[in-house]
């Protein structure tokens, strides 16, 4: 009897891999960037920015700026090494993305998630040894 209940629970509760009603199936090869997945999977390898990043905020005529530090969650030690080797390129991407945002876009949580997704996408386009899995803002001050 217990075995029958366990088998039924497994059958009905296991993920099928098919989208649920109202969801679309993702095309093969199209990945979803997973922002905020703390505790949902084993952690990867972490890399912190060695210095804070300071950029002017778009639309403020250089009167306001963003000061931030980031930590990257990476697939492997190989990605960490590559990120360190590509430090100037990584910083350029950070500055390009962050300095293109207006004060309104920098000052809310939803927009920060969009920024994280864009940064992950841009980094993963240049990395050869693996991927950035997640980005965490460890310091984020608008002045």
C-alpha positions as CSV (number, residue, x, y, z in Angstrom):
1,X,0.0,0.0,0.0
2,X,2.8,2.5,0.9
3,X,4.7,1.5,-2.2
4,X,1.6,2.2,-4.3
5,X,1.1,5.7,-2.7
6,X,4.8,6.4,-3.2
7,X,4.7,5.4,-6.9
8,X,1.6,7.5,-7.5
9,X,3.1,10.5,-5.8
10,X,6.3,10.1,-7.9
11,X,4.3,9.8,-11.1
12,X,2.1,12.8,-10.5
13,X,4.7,15.1,-8.9
14,X,7.7,14.5,-11.1
15,X,8.6,17.3,-13.6
16,X,7.7,16.1,-17.1
17,X,10.0,18.5,-19.0
18,X,6.9,19.7,-20.9
19,X,5.6,23.2,-20.3
20,X,2.6,23.6,-18.0
21,X,-0.7,24.9,-19.3
22,X,-0.2,28.5,-20.4
23,X,3.6,28.3,-20.6
24,X,5.6,28.3,-23.9
25,X,8.2,25.7,-24.6
26,X,11.7,27.2,-25.1
27,X,13.4,26.5,-28.4
28,X,16.4,24.2,-28.3
29,X,19.6,26.1,-27.4
30,X,17.7,29.1,-26.0
31,X,18.7,29.6,-22.3
32,X,16.9,31.6,-19.7
33,X,19.1,33.8,-17.6
34,X,18.4,32.9,-13.9
35,X,18.6,36.0,-11.7
36,X,18.2,35.5,-8.0
37,X,18.5,31.8,-7.8
38,X,20.1,31.7,-4.3
39,X,19.7,28.3,-2.7
40,X,18.2,26.6,-5.7
41,X,21.4,25.0,-6.9
42,X,24.9,24.2,-5.6
43,X,27.1,27.3,-5.8
44,X,29.6,27.8,-8.5
45,X,33.0,29.5,-8.2
46,X,32.9,33.1,-7.0
47,X,34.9,36.1,-8.2
48,X,34.7,39.6,-6.6
49,X,35.6,42.8,-8.4
50,X,38.9,43.9,-7.0
51,X,37.9,47.6,-7.0
52,X,34.7,49.4,-7.0
53,X,33.2,50.5,-10.3
54,X,32.2,54.2,-10.6
55,X,30.3,55.4,-13.6
56,X,28.4,58.6,-14.5
57,X,24.7,58.2,-14.7
58,X,23.2,58.9,-18.1
59,X,21.1,62.0,-18.4
60,X,22.6,63.7,-15.3
61,X,25.3,65.7,-17.1
62,X,27.9,64.0,-14.9
63,X,26.4,65.4,-11.7
64,X,25.4,61.9,-10.4
65,X,27.2,58.7,-10.3
66,X,26.8,55.0,-9.4
67,X,29.4,53.4,-7.2
68,X,29.2,49.6,-7.1
69,X,31.0,46.3,-6.4
70,X,30.0,43.0,-7.9
71,X,30.5,39.3,-7.3
72,X,30.2,36.9,-10.1
73,X,29.1,33.3,-9.8
74,X,30.9,31.3,-12.4
75,X,30.7,27.8,-13.8
76,X,34.2,26.8,-13.0
77,X,37.7,27.8,-12.0
78,X,38.6,28.0,-15.7
79,X,36.0,30.7,-16.1
80,X,37.4,32.6,-13.1
81,X,40.9,32.5,-14.6
82,X,39.6,33.7,-18.0
83,X,37.6,36.5,-16.3
84,X,40.8,37.6,-14.5
85,X,42.8,37.5,-17.8
86,X,40.1,39.5,-19.6
87,X,39.8,42.1,-16.8
88,X,40.0,45.2,-19.1
89,X,37.3,43.7,-21.4
90,X,35.1,42.8,-18.4
91,X,35.5,46.3,-16.9
92,X,34.7,47.9,-20.3
93,X,31.5,45.9,-20.6
94,X,30.5,46.9,-17.0
95,X,31.2,50.6,-17.7
96,X,29.3,50.5,-21.0
97,X,26.2,48.8,-19.6
98,X,26.0,50.7,-16.3
99,X,26.8,54.2,-17.7
100,X,24.1,53.8,-20.3
101,X,21.4,53.7,-17.7
102,X,19.4,56.7,-16.5
103,X,18.8,57.4,-12.8
104,X,15.3,56.0,-13.0
105,X,16.6,52.7,-14.5
106,X,19.3,52.4,-11.8
107,X,17.1,53.2,-8.9
108,X,14.7,50.2,-8.8
109,X,15.1,46.4,-8.2
110,X,13.4,45.3,-11.5
111,X,15.8,47.4,-13.5
112,X,18.8,46.0,-11.6
113,X,17.6,42.5,-12.5
114,X,17.5,43.6,-16.2
115,X,21.0,45.0,-15.8
116,X,22.2,41.7,-14.4
117,X,20.7,39.8,-17.3
118,X,22.3,42.1,-19.9
119,X,25.7,41.8,-18.2
120,X,25.5,38.0,-18.0
121,X,24.5,37.9,-21.7
122,X,27.4,40.2,-22.7
123,X,30.0,38.4,-20.6
124,X,28.9,35.0,-21.9
125,X,29.3,36.3,-25.5
126,X,33.0,36.8,-24.9
127,X,33.9,34.0,-22.6
128,X,35.3,30.8,-24.2
129,X,35.9,28.6,-21.1
130,X,32.4,28.6,-19.7
131,X,29.7,31.0,-18.4
132,X,28.8,33.5,-15.8
133,X,25.8,32.0,-13.9
134,X,24.8,34.9,-11.7
135,X,25.8,38.4,-10.7
136,X,25.4,39.9,-7.2
137,X,25.7,43.6,-6.4
138,X,27.6,43.6,-3.1
139,X,27.7,47.4,-3.0
140,X,25.4,49.7,-4.9
141,X,25.3,53.5,-4.1
142,X,23.9,56.2,-6.2
143,X,25.3,59.6,-5.4
